[in-house]
Amino acid sequence: LHPMAMIITGRGCPNRCVWCLYPQTMHGRRYRTRSAENVADEFEYVGRELPQVREIGIEDDTFTARRSHAREVCELLLRRKIRARWWANVRADLDRETMELMKRAGCRLFIVGFESGTQSVLDSARKGIHVEQAETFMRNARSLGVPVRACFVVGQFGETLETMEETLRTAIRLD
């Protein structure tokens, strides 16, 4: 939704996906977060000082890399009755309870990196997730009514025409 404000609640990503350039070039592998209070203060600032903003994008490499931090931010947004709409980058291993809390706190879109629909490619990329987790993630997001923007990477290590076609079939199946 535009106009939109972008914020970063944490820098870095502890995951080891071999193809991802952000930890290597931008923020590193250690995940460092701002306090939940500081994040909630920024949400309030945007609401007060930029009333034309319709949505906040949380542009962390992975907002849910430290689930306890993501949950603390959401709980504080709810306690302070901050009614902002926002989206965040998440992982496919996100549990339903956290997804539900994020939605209650105003999250209207999950952006998730499924990357591949083939387990062997996910393993060679050191993604640390399983294809089945993508299916569970989508089932949970749908049941909560939260749209998903899924990201896939083509041409990863060990990728073949067949694995790319399997990824396409998975993307279509996941809708």
Phi, psi and omega in degrees: 000136183241148358289155185229147173249142178251137175227161175237124180262344179199153179242147178097168178211123182282353182283163189242030180301121190291336185272344188284125183272343186297310178297328183286327187246341188244293195244351179085179182270338180281131182267116181245126185246153168281161178292152177301324179297317180296320178294313179298322176301318180292321175303314179297319179300312180300315180297322183279314188266342181230064186298342179285343181292127182263344184200150175246131175258124175270106189262031172296154174308313176210103182304326184264018179300324172243095187303324181298323178292314179301317180294320179297318177300311182298315180298322179289320175301319179292314180300322180276359180058041177277119187255045180273148170268141182206167175225165181207154172279130183226173175254159182290347179270013181294131182282154183299322182298318178291320177302316181296317178297317178300317179298314180300329181276001175114357180292126183246358182204132172257132172249117188233139176265095174283327175070311182210156175257012183238122185300321182297324178288318176301319180293316181292334178275357182057040181292326178079019175228168178242151180306322180299329179294327176296319179295316178296316179304310182296319179300315180294314180299317179297316182294334177272349180076027179256121177296157181232134168252113184262142179246137178231149178243128179251138178095024179287172178304131179079005182287140175230172176302321181294317180290327175295320177294322177296320177297317177299315178298321179296315179300318179294316179298320180286343180059000000 
